[in-house]
Amino acid sequence: MDDDGIDLAAVARLLNRPLVLDADAGVAVLGGAAAERSAHLASLEAPDFTLPNLDGRLHSLRDQRGKKTVLIAWASW
C-alpha cells in the first residue's frame, strides 16, 4: 500500500490468483487460486449455479447431478 492506494497486482501475486482490471470502469476482479481451479478441474464437476427459466422458475445445476445434461448458452453481445 502506498499514497496511491493498494497495489492489486502485488496482492494477486502474493495470493497466487489471477487479476483482471478495467481502470476505465473502476472494476477489479480477483480470480480463484491455481490450486483451487486445478482441484475443480480434476473433479470433472461443474460448479453449481441457479438460473430462472422463461417462466421465472429457478433451476439449479445441482438438481441434475448424475444425469446427462446439455447446457445451451446465448449472449446478446
Sequence and secondary structure as in RCSB ss.txt:
>XXXX:A:sequence
MDDDGIDLAAVARLLNRPLVLDADAGVAVLGGAAAERSAHLASLEAPDFTLPNLDGRLHSLRDQRGKKTVLIAWA
SW
>XXXX:A:secstr
 BTTB  HHHHHHHHT  EEEETTTTEEEE   HHHHHHHHHHT     EEE TTS EEEGGGGTTS        
  
